[in-house]
């Protein structure tokens, strides 16, 4: 009788294939478990991650100050300046939303008239959804939506306190952390310090570029709203400035909301179309043409990766996750580009060559 007699050993190709399958399954299971942990423990991981992101931006300031004054004073100045920037940014957002909400509250009749006109148009064309829409959407509902947004922004104050505490602790222990990393073996210690420095530099570059483009977007939207007569023009400009820090979602919201208000303020549909086209053109030109030129190849990320990062981290941690999603993606690309086994993944996410993805 012939046949295969097992010897207890598998051929090398079969063993390697099975090993790859096991590694892939373990990687998928690890990713699922990690995502679950990040979701349910977001109240802890989100402020820590956000604090690390801010740490990468403000650490050079404290490092320079420590050369001229005691560490405690340098820490106080760094935290004070950081808090001032955050408060100013939050004040801009709150002022913009308040200006828009106040204008809307004073002009509720315009939205109610627009609502009636729209429902009549639907009924004239045989679209009998007006009753359903009436139960869920009206001018008062839109005002309540703005109020809910303001409440959510106030709730972020608690998140900001946690971030501030974590940031303070991280700044206090930064020197000790660097020494601990440097004390590791020669293969890992210097490599980790170099990778952290590279990622921090990219974070600072990202925020500089994002701030420049946000200021430009806010000015253009304000000028366009002022030119076309969409009130309140200053509110729309400041809101566009703040929302531009959240890629994809922010520019979309900064286009849709003024367009909705334009429908209640302008007399002709041609003027409304002009507003929609103008706002879309502003966002498109800045996001698709100017941003790649200003950011450079070192921060180049695939548009698909940007959308995934914003929605994925926004799903996990809300608006803070959407804000920090792209920086997290930048760090993932930088880390993957440093190792030959994962360099292909960095190349796919960055949409550039391997050398560019690694920042070299």
C-alpha positions as CSV (number, residue, x, y, z in Angstrom):
1,X,0.0,0.0,0.0
2,X,1.4,3.3,-1.0
3,X,0.6,6.7,0.4
4,X,1.9,9.6,2.4
5,X,3.4,8.7,5.7
6,X,3.6,11.8,8.1
7,X,7.0,12.3,9.4
8,X,6.1,15.0,12.0
9,X,7.8,17.7,9.9
10,X,6.2,20.0,7.3
11,X,8.0,21.1,4.1
12,X,9.5,24.6,4.6
13,X,7.2,26.4,2.1
14,X,4.1,25.0,3.9
15,X,5.4,25.9,7.3
16,X,6.2,29.5,6.2
17,X,2.8,29.9,4.7
18,X,1.1,28.7,7.8
19,X,3.3,30.9,9.9
20,X,2.3,33.9,7.8
21,X,-1.4,33.0,8.2
22,X,-1.0,32.7,12.0
23,X,0.8,36.1,12.2
24,X,-1.9,37.7,10.0
25,X,-4.7,36.3,12.3
26,X,-2.9,37.5,15.4
27,X,-2.4,41.0,13.9
28,X,-6.1,41.2,13.0
29,X,-7.2,40.1,16.5
30,X,-4.7,42.5,18.1
31,X,-6.1,45.4,16.0
32,X,-9.7,44.5,17.0
33,X,-8.8,44.3,20.7
34,X,-6.8,47.5,20.6
35,X,-9.6,49.4,18.8
36,X,-12.1,48.1,21.4
37,X,-9.9,49.2,24.3
38,X,-9.4,52.7,22.7
39,X,-13.2,53.1,22.3
40,X,-14.3,52.1,25.8
41,X,-11.3,53.7,27.5
42,X,-11.5,56.9,25.4
43,X,-11.9,59.1,28.4
44,X,-8.4,58.1,29.4
45,X,-6.6,57.5,26.1
46,X,-8.0,60.5,24.3
47,X,-6.6,63.2,26.7
48,X,-3.3,61.4,27.0
49,X,-2.9,61.2,23.2
50,X,-3.9,64.9,22.8
51,X,-1.5,65.9,25.5
52,X,1.4,64.0,23.8
53,X,0.5,65.8,20.5
54,X,0.6,69.2,22.2
55,X,3.8,68.2,24.0
56,X,5.5,67.6,20.7
57,X,4.6,71.1,19.6
58,X,5.5,73.1,22.8
59,X,8.5,71.1,24.0
60,X,11.1,73.1,22.0
61,X,9.8,76.3,23.7
62,X,10.4,74.8,27.2
63,X,13.7,73.4,26.1
64,X,14.9,76.8,25.0
65,X,13.5,78.6,28.1
66,X,15.3,76.0,30.4
67,X,18.6,77.2,29.1
68,X,17.9,80.7,30.4
69,X,15.9,80.2,33.6
70,X,15.0,77.5,36.2
71,X,13.0,74.6,35.0
72,X,9.9,75.5,37.1
73,X,9.7,79.0,35.6
74,X,10.1,77.6,32.1
75,X,7.4,75.1,32.7
76,X,5.0,77.8,34.0
77,X,5.6,80.0,31.0
78,X,5.2,77.2,28.6
79,X,1.9,76.1,30.2
80,X,0.6,79.7,30.4
81,X,1.3,80.4,26.7
82,X,-0.3,77.1,25.7
83,X,-3.4,77.8,27.8
84,X,-3.7,81.3,26.3
85,X,-3.6,79.9,22.7
86,X,-6.2,77.3,23.6
87,X,-8.5,79.9,25.3
88,X,-8.2,82.2,22.3
89,X,-9.1,79.5,19.9
90,X,-12.0,78.4,22.0
91,X,-13.2,82.0,22.3
92,X,-13.1,82.3,18.5
93,X,-15.3,79.2,18.1
94,X,-17.8,80.2,20.8
95,X,-18.0,83.8,19.4
96,X,-18.6,82.5,15.9
97,X,-21.4,80.1,17.0
98,X,-23.0,82.7,19.2
99,X,-23.0,85.3,16.4
100,X,-24.6,82.8,14.1
101,X,-27.2,81.7,16.7
102,X,-28.1,85.2,17.6
103,X,-28.6,86.2,14.0
104,X,-30.7,83.1,13.5
105,X,-32.8,83.8,16.5
106,X,-33.5,87.3,15.3
107,X,-34.5,86.1,11.9
108,X,-36.5,82.9,12.6
109,X,-39.3,84.1,10.4
110,X,-37.1,83.9,7.3
111,X,-36.3,80.3,8.0
112,X,-39.9,79.5,8.7
113,X,-40.9,81.1,5.4
114,X,-38.3,79.1,3.6
115,X,-39.5,76.0,5.2
116,X,-43.1,76.6,4.1
117,X,-41.9,77.3,0.5
118,X,-40.0,74.1,0.4
119,X,-42.8,72.0,1.7
120,X,-45.2,73.6,-0.7
121,X,-42.8,72.8,-3.6
122,X,-42.5,69.2,-2.5
123,X,-46.3,68.8,-2.4
124,X,-46.8,70.4,-5.8
125,X,-44.4,67.9,-7.3
126,X,-46.1,64.9,-5.7
127,X,-43.4,64.4,-3.0
128,X,-45.4,63.7,0.1
129,X,-42.7,63.9,2.7
130,X,-43.6,67.3,4.1
131,X,-45.4,65.8,7.1
132,X,-42.4,63.7,8.1
133,X,-40.1,66.6,7.6
134,X,-42.3,68.8,9.7
135,X,-42.1,66.5,12.6
136,X,-38.3,66.4,12.6
137,X,-37.1,69.7,11.0
138,X,-38.1,73.3,11.3
139,X,-36.5,76.6,12.2
140,X,-36.7,76.0,16.0
141,X,-35.0,72.6,15.5
142,X,-32.1,74.3,13.7
143,X,-31.8,76.8,16.6
144,X,-31.7,73.9,19.1
145,X,-29.0,72.2,17.0
146,X,-26.8,75.3,17.5
147,X,-27.6,75.3,21.2
148,X,-26.6,71.6,21.4
149,X,-23.3,72.3,19.7
150,X,-22.6,75.1,22.2
151,X,-23.4,72.7,25.1
152,X,-21.0,70.1,23.6
153,X,-18.3,72.7,23.3
154,X,-18.8,73.6,27.0
155,X,-18.4,69.9,27.8
156,X,-15.0,70.0,26.2
157,X,-13.8,72.2,29.0
158,X,-13.5,69.1,31.3
159,X,-11.5,67.3,28.5
160,X,-9.3,70.4,28.3
161,X,-8.5,70.2,32.0
162,X,-7.4,66.6,31.8
163,X,-5.3,67.4,28.8
164,X,-3.7,70.3,30.7
165,X,-2.9,68.0,33.7
166,X,-1.4,65.3,31.5
167,X,0.6,67.9,29.5
168,X,2.0,69.4,32.7
169,X,3.1,65.9,34.0
170,X,4.7,65.1,30.7
171,X,6.6,68.3,30.5
172,X,7.9,67.8,34.1
173,X,9.2,64.3,33.3
174,X,10.4,64.9,29.7
175,X,14.1,65.0,30.6
176,X,13.8,61.8,32.7
177,X,11.9,60.0,29.9
178,X,14.6,60.9,27.4
179,X,17.3,59.5,29.7
180,X,15.3,56.3,30.2
181,X,14.9,55.8,26.5
182,X,18.6,56.6,25.9
183,X,19.6,54.0,28.5
184,X,18.0,51.2,26.4
185,X,20.2,49.0,24.3
186,X,22.1,50.6,21.4
187,X,19.6,49.1,18.8
188,X,16.4,50.6,20.3
189,X,17.3,53.6,22.4
190,X,18.8,56.0,19.8
191,X,16.3,54.8,17.2
192,X,13.3,55.6,19.4
193,X,14.6,59.1,20.2
194,X,15.3,59.7,16.5
195,X,11.8,58.5,15.6
196,X,10.2,60.7,18.3
197,X,12.1,63.7,17.2
198,X,11.1,63.1,13.5
199,X,7.4,62.7,14.4
200,X,7.4,65.8,16.6
201,X,9.0,67.9,13.9
202,X,6.3,66.7,11.5
203,X,3.6,67.6,14.1
204,X,4.9,71.1,14.3
205,X,5.1,71.4,10.5
206,X,1.6,70.1,10.2
207,X,0.1,72.6,12.7
208,X,2.0,75.5,11.1
209,X,0.7,74.6,7.7
210,X,-2.8,74.0,9.0
211,X,-2.8,77.3,10.9
212,X,-1.7,79.2,7.8
213,X,-4.3,77.6,5.6
214,X,-7.0,78.1,8.3
215,X,-6.3,81.8,8.5
216,X,-6.4,82.1,4.7
217,X,-9.6,80.1,4.5
218,X,-11.3,82.2,7.2
219,X,-10.3,85.5,5.5
220,X,-11.5,84.3,2.1
221,X,-14.8,83.0,3.5
222,X,-15.3,86.3,5.4
223,X,-14.6,88.4,2.3
224,X,-16.9,86.2,0.1
225,X,-19.7,86.3,2.7
226,X,-19.4,90.1,3.0
227,X,-19.4,90.4,-0.8
228,X,-22.4,88.2,-1.4
229,X,-24.3,89.6,1.7
230,X,-24.5,86.5,3.8
231,X,-24.8,87.4,7.5
232,X,-23.1,87.3,9.8
233,X,-20.0,87.5,7.6
234,X,-17.5,87.6,10.5
235,X,-19.1,84.6,12.1
236,X,-18.8,82.5,9.0
237,X,-15.2,83.6,8.5
238,X,-14.2,82.6,12.1
239,X,-16.1,79.4,11.9
240,X,-14.4,78.5,8.7
241,X,-11.0,79.2,10.3
242,X,-11.7,76.9,13.3
243,X,-13.3,74.1,11.3
244,X,-10.4,74.0,8.8
245,X,-8.3,72.3,11.5
246,X,-10.5,69.2,11.0
247,X,-9.7,67.9,7.5
248,X,-12.6,66.9,5.2
249,X,-15.4,67.3,7.7
250,X,-14.6,70.8,8.7
251,X,-14.5,72.3,5.2
252,X,-17.7,70.4,4.3
253,X,-19.6,71.9,7.3
254,X,-18.1,75.3,6.6
255,X,-19.6,75.1,3.1
256,X,-23.0,73.6,3.9
257,X,-24.0,75.9,6.8
258,X,-23.5,79.3,5.0
259,X,-25.3,77.8,2.0
260,X,-28.3,77.0,4.1
261,X,-28.4,80.5,5.5
262,X,-28.0,81.9,2.1
263,X,-31.2,80.2,1.1
264,X,-33.0,82.2,3.7
265,X,-31.2,85.5,3.0
266,X,-30.9,85.7,-0.8
267,X,-33.9,86.3,-3.2
268,X,-33.0,84.2,-6.2
269,X,-31.8,80.6,-6.5
270,X,-29.1,81.8,-8.9
271,X,-27.5,83.8,-6.0
272,X,-27.7,80.7,-3.8
273,X,-26.0,78.6,-6.4
274,X,-23.3,81.2,-6.7
275,X,-22.7,81.1,-3.0
276,X,-22.4,77.3,-3.0
277,X,-20.1,77.3,-6.0
278,X,-17.9,80.1,-4.5
279,X,-17.5,78.4,-1.1
280,X,-16.8,75.1,-2.6
281,X,-14.2,76.6,-4.9
282,X,-12.5,78.3,-2.0
283,X,-12.3,75.0,0.0
284,X,-11.3,73.0,-3.1
285,X,-8.5,75.3,-4.2
286,X,-7.0,75.6,-0.7
287,X,-7.3,71.9,0.2
288,X,-6.4,70.3,-3.2
289,X,-3.9,72.7,-4.7
290,X,-2.4,75.1,-2.1
291,X,-2.1,72.7,0.8
292,X,0.1,70.1,-1.0
293,X,2.4,72.9,-2.1
294,X,2.7,74.4,1.4
295,X,2.9,71.1,3.3
296,X,5.5,69.5,1.0
297,X,6.2,65.9,0.4
298,X,7.2,65.1,4.0
299,X,3.5,65.5,5.1
300,X,2.0,64.0,2.0
301,X,-0.8,61.6,2.9
302,X,-3.2,59.7,0.7
303,X,-6.6,61.4,0.6
304,X,-8.2,58.0,1.4
305,X,-5.9,57.7,4.4
306,X,-6.9,61.2,5.6
307,X,-10.7,60.5,5.3
308,X,-10.2,57.1,7.1
309,X,-8.2,58.8,9.9
310,X,-10.7,61.5,10.4
311,X,-13.8,59.3,10.5
312,X,-12.1,56.4,12.4
313,X,-10.7,58.5,15.2
314,X,-13.8,60.7,15.2
315,X,-15.9,57.5,15.7
316,X,-13.7,56.5,18.6
317,X,-13.2,59.9,20.4
318,X,-15.7,62.3,18.8
319,X,-14.6,65.8,17.7
320,X,-11.2,65.5,19.5
321,X,-10.5,62.3,17.6
322,X,-11.4,63.9,14.3
323,X,-9.0,66.8,15.1
324,X,-6.1,64.5,16.0
325,X,-6.7,61.8,13.5
326,X,-4.4,63.1,10.8
327,X,-1.5,63.6,13.3
328,X,-1.9,60.0,14.5
329,X,-1.8,58.9,10.8
330,X,1.4,60.9,10.3
331,X,3.0,59.2,13.3
332,X,2.0,55.7,11.9
333,X,3.5,56.5,8.5
334,X,6.7,57.8,10.0
335,X,7.1,54.7,12.2
336,X,6.3,52.2,9.4
337,X,8.7,54.0,7.0
338,X,11.6,53.3,9.4
339,X,11.4,49.5,9.1
340,X,11.8,47.5,5.9
341,X,9.0,45.1,6.8
342,X,6.4,47.8,7.1
343,X,7.8,50.4,4.6
344,X,5.3,49.2,2.0
345,X,2.4,50.2,4.3
346,X,3.9,53.7,4.8
347,X,4.3,54.1,1.0
348,X,0.6,53.2,0.5
349,X,-0.6,55.6,3.1
350,X,1.6,58.5,2.1
351,X,0.9,58.2,-1.6
352,X,4.6,58.9,-2.2
353,X,7.8,57.0,-2.6
354,X,9.6,55.2,0.2
355,X,12.2,57.9,0.6
356,X,9.6,60.6,0.8
357,X,7.4,58.7,3.2
358,X,10.3,58.3,5.6
359,X,11.0,62.0,5.5
360,X,14.5,61.5,3.9
